Amino acid sequence: MNRFAVIGLILLPVFLTGCIESAYRVGAPVADRDHASTPPLPETRSAHSPKEQPRPSRTADNQEVQIAIYTPPPRFKAKPVTSAAVSNLVQRAADQKNSGDMTGAAATLERALRIEPRNAHLWNQLAQVRLAQRQYGQAEDLASKSNALAAADRDLRRDNWLLIAKARRSVGNRSGATLAQNQADRSR
């Protein structure tokens, strides 16, 4: 075969695909589209009180659609400790903190963080120690790091925002403390 015949055989399917008509043409009016292929929406039943019943709404083609009321996702708790070594270090840090040895507690928690650097609870505990040491900027940074790792654990995120509010209030940043307190209130 010559070179032009090979190119023609390769390009033939490309040219033929433009001849096929799609049910969903770009720029076609919505009424022209084929709706038979889309299944109807299932009926939704809810256990809401009479005041909170979903309200029916109508679409452009006068079909009734149920609009459900938003319900927040369930609370999720991150696992605070995953390994035996970290568990022992956390217990030692708690003992050091209770005896007033904040420097030792911080060093022990930093050691635990070298083992599990993605444990949001460890970052929160270290932030609490730094707040007790009056290292407010570092406490705020550590609580922010804990928030970044906390994912959907709303209770831990709330605790972090409260800690940030305390740190900001301690350095005289009232507006920043108010913002952090508002974030904590939203995390309930």
N, C-alpha and C positions, 0 to 999 in steps of 0.2 A: 504494500500500500504506500501511496505517496504521503508526504507530510501534510498536505492540505486535507486529505481524507481523514487522517487521524485527528487533526484539530477539529474537523467538522463533527466527528463522532463524539468527541469530548464536549463540545459546546452545544450539541443538539439538546441534551436534557435541560441545560440552562435556559435555552430559548423556549422550550416547551412548558416549563413551569410557569411562565408568565401567561400562558393560555388557560390555565386552570382557574376557575372562578371560585372564590371562597365565599362562604356564607357571611363572614365578617369582613366586609370590605372596608378599607380605610376611607373615611368620609361618608359612609353610607348612613342614612338616617336610622335612628334606633328602631323605629317601627318596621323597617324592612328586614331586620335581622330575624333569624329563625330562633324562636324561644322554645321550640319543642324539645330541644336537646338538654335544656336546663331543668333539673328536677325541682319540684315545688319545695318550699321551705317547710321543715317539720313544725308542727304546732308546739308551742312552748307553754308549759303550765308552771306556775310558780306558787310558792307557799307564802306570798306576801300578804300583809294585812290589807283590808279593803282600801285604805288610803293610799297604799303603795302599789296598787295593781298596775301592771304595764298598760300603757295607753295604746290603742290601735291607731295606726297612721295609714294614710293612703299614698300610693305611688302615683306617678303621672298617668299611668293607664288604669287607675282606679282599683288597684288590687290592695287588699288590706295586709298590713305588715305589723307584727307585734314588736314593740320596742321594750326591752327588758331594762329594769333598773340595775345600775352598777352595784356589784357586791365586791368588796376587796378580796384579794387572794388570801388564803389561809396563812397564819403565822408560821414562819420557818425558823428553826433554831439551828445555828451552826454548832458543830461539835466543838466544845471548848478545849478538850485535850484528846490527843489521839494515840500517843505512845507512852509507855511506862517511864521512859527517861524524862520526858517532858512533864509528866505527872509528878514525879519526884521533885523536879526543879521548881514547879509551881508551888508545891507544898513547902519546900524550903524557903522560897521567896515570901510566902505568906507568913511563915514563922519569923523571918527576918523583919518583915514589915511590922508585925505585931510587937516585936521587941524594940522597935524604933530604929533599926539598922536599915535606913532607906538606901544607902549606898550599896550595901550588900544585896538588898532585894533587887535593885536595878541591875546589878551585875549578874545575878542569877537569872533574871528574866531575859537579859540580853543573850545569855548562854542558851536558854531555851529557844529563843528566836533564831539562833544559828542552826538549831536542829529543825525547827518548823517555822520557816520565815513567812508562810502564808496563813498562819493561825491568827485570826482577827482578835480572839480573846487575849492572847499574849500581848499584842500591841496595846489593847485597852488597859491591861493591868500595868504595863510599863508606863503608859500615859498617866495613870492614877498615881504611881510612885513619883513621877516627875512633877506632878501638880503638888504633891505633898512636900517635895523638895523646893518648891517655889520656882521651878524652872518652867514658867508659864508658856513661853514660845515653843519649847520642845514638847510640852504636854499637849498643846494644841496640834502640833504637827503629827505626833504619834496617834492621837485620837482620829485625825483625818486619815491617816494610813489605815487604821483599824476600820474606819467607815468604808474605805475603798475595798477592803477584803471581806466585809461583813455580808455582802450580797443581800439576801432577803431577810436576814435576821433583824427585824424591826426593833426588838428590845435592845440589842447591842448597839444598833445605830442610834437609838434614843439616848442611851447611856453616854455614847461618844459625844453627841451634840450637847448634852448637859455639861459634860466635862469641858468641852470647848467654850461654852458660855461662862463657866466659872473662871477659866483661864483668861478669857477676854475681859471679864469684869474685874479681875485682879490687877490687870495692867491699865485699867481706866478706859477701856474701849467699850463704852455703853451701847453704842449702836451695833457694833459687832456682836456683843453679848445678846442683844435683843434678837438679832437675826438668827443666831444659833439657838436661842430658846424657842423661837418660832419653828425652826426645823425640828427640834425635839418634840414640840407639841404635835406637829404633823406626822411624826413617826409612831404615834399611839396606835 
